[in-house]
Amino acid sequence: MMRLRSFSRKQVVLVAVAAATAAVALSPPRLALALVFAGLAVLALGVATLVERQRHRLSEELGQVYGRLDEMTRDRHDEASIARERDARIRQTIQEAADACADRTVEGLARLERKRARERDREETSPTPAERRLADAQDLLWTGYSSQGLDRLRVLGAAPEASPEVRAEAHKTLSNWHRATGTPDSARDHAHLADLAAPRAARGASGVPSLLTARIRAPRTARHFDVVLMSDFRLPGGTTGSNLQEIDAQRNAGLSTGLVHHPVLREDQSRGVNPKILAAVDNERVRFVAPDERVTCDLLVVRFPLIGQRPMDVLPSVEAARRIVVLNQTPNRRYGVGIEGNEAWDVGRCVEGFTSLLGEHTWHPISPRVREAMVRHHAAEMAGIPLAEEDWTNIIDLDAWRRPSRRAADGRVLLGRHSRDHRDKWPDRASVLAAAYPALPGWETHVLGGAKVPEHVLGALPDHWTVHGFDTVDVRAFLHGLDAYVYFTGEGHLEPFGRSPLEAMAVGLPTLLPESFRPVFGDAALYTDPAGVREAVEALMGDEDRYSRQVRRGHEVLRERFSHQTHLRRLAGLGVRVPAEFLEAPGTSGTSGANGISGTAGEAGALLIP
């Protein structure tokens, strides 16, 4: 049986048929016939058995297939049922959430507001880093480390990162300390600085300045200064930069400078003095003059013509040998273009105000551009006020600003500019902006001071622009990272001087300006229209000698016409006793020319500012 299973059914049948045939052939006729019938019966039985087995096997296989199909159908049905149940639960959850929101909207908003209030309370009660520094300095005073505490308070009183309130509190603490230790002059100085740092915060509940509530009498003897500078020391831009440069030049030459703060009425009266000015005050060579003081000086300089439009009622008594007003603004912001709010100051009112305040005095334009505007457009309004023969140009410490070398080449061209984000400081048309600051492969434009105005003009800032907010980056560090400086302003705007381009040239940047700046800077700058910027910059970047020559030429002009030494010579020409070693040629102070001052600035005499 085991052997037969190794043969196929076809082979078995063939063998059986062969055996039957042989048996029939060898048997008698009747027996053979019986054998044939028996063989056929056996054969039929075998075939039937085989067919039955095959049918049974096929039936089993079909049953298995049907079983699998039924199982798959049941699985799909179960999955569909589960999905329907899940969807129903989700819809129910959403509906419940919607119902809960609808029922609890007021409660939810109230809860959210309470949470926000707690967060605000935590922020308000958490001291800032400057407030912690103030508390630490006061702790040092309290525990006997007065020298360290006083030093930290002096630094904090001018720290730009501190709030005006913290700066004011630092000076109030210094004032209290000096008053308690018997140094009333220092106590007065810091009480006044507290008022200047934060007028609204320093006055407290009394509404009276700290200087008055301190009840410290002014010195009986009038202090003498070489120069008294009157200005609005709150301003953030070029006016403050120019004031600081003159203060530094005078201090470095051993001259004393008194500062009279005159906030103009048009500005926000709650703003404090610019911390950069506070940092320049050492209460030795440079100090503020309090409103109740009496001082004398060789020269009184008023910078900011808007002061004359409405002089303050309370000012110190200043007896000055000479008095000048520096016109660092033109009366109109733009000429030849009608715009709303075009008037910066009223000439007639300022003539009247300055005559009442100063008596005999002289007006000094800050540049040839301002002089031309005054002569061409406002000569009749000046009513006999003398215009000085020489301009009172801005100055800069070239050695402090100059970079040691140009930016290392890296395949890029970095253009830049810095200014206040004011409509007068930017071109009015998109085509001009696009030409002045072109979008070329590898070219970038970097802006310090904000760019809301050009964004409005262009619709959106180009991708190749990088913008920094005003005073968020050190100006010198910003300029040191550029390849060239490009500066264009609004149509018809008469930039009084251009302190920003002056700083760029001092750093050592080839500076591209419109032709209207040529009377101010001469060969120190390159002059073109916006369409010529690309060609001019490509010529500079492709020729190292050309680049170096322009930088060198700019420094030569700046040293000759806009240096600290230039300022000291003009002070000497107006009667200030400048030490001879700080004058290049002591005998040239009264000569005319780019570096000298000629003419008088009013007769020497007494000025009493009530």
CORZIJO-V681056 format. One record per run of one state. SS is the DSSP state (a for helix, b for strand, c for the rest). FROM is the first residue (numbers start at 1). TO is the last residue. Records with the same first field share a line. If there is no record, write none. Layout:
BEGIN
SS: FROM-TO  FROM-TO
END
This chain:
BEGIN
c: 1-3  7-8  27-28  126-128  143-145  157-163  181-183  198-198  203-203  207-209  214-222  232-237  253-256  262-274  281-285  289-293  304-304  310-316  328-331  333-333  335-342  344-346  359-361  366-367  379-379  383-386  388-397  402-412  419-422  426-429  437-442  449-451  459-464  469-474  481-483  488-492  494-498  508-509  514-514  525-525  528-529  542-543  562-563  574-579  583-585  589-610
a: 4-6  9-26  29-125  129-142  146-156  164-180  184-197  199-202  204-206  210-213  238-252  275-280  305-309  347-358  368-378  380-382  398-401  423-425  430-436  452-458  475-480  499-507  515-524  530-541  544-561  564-573  580-582  586-588
b: 223-231  257-261  286-288  294-303  317-327  332-332  334-334  343-343  362-365  387-387  413-418  443-448  465-468  484-487  493-493  510-513  526-527
END
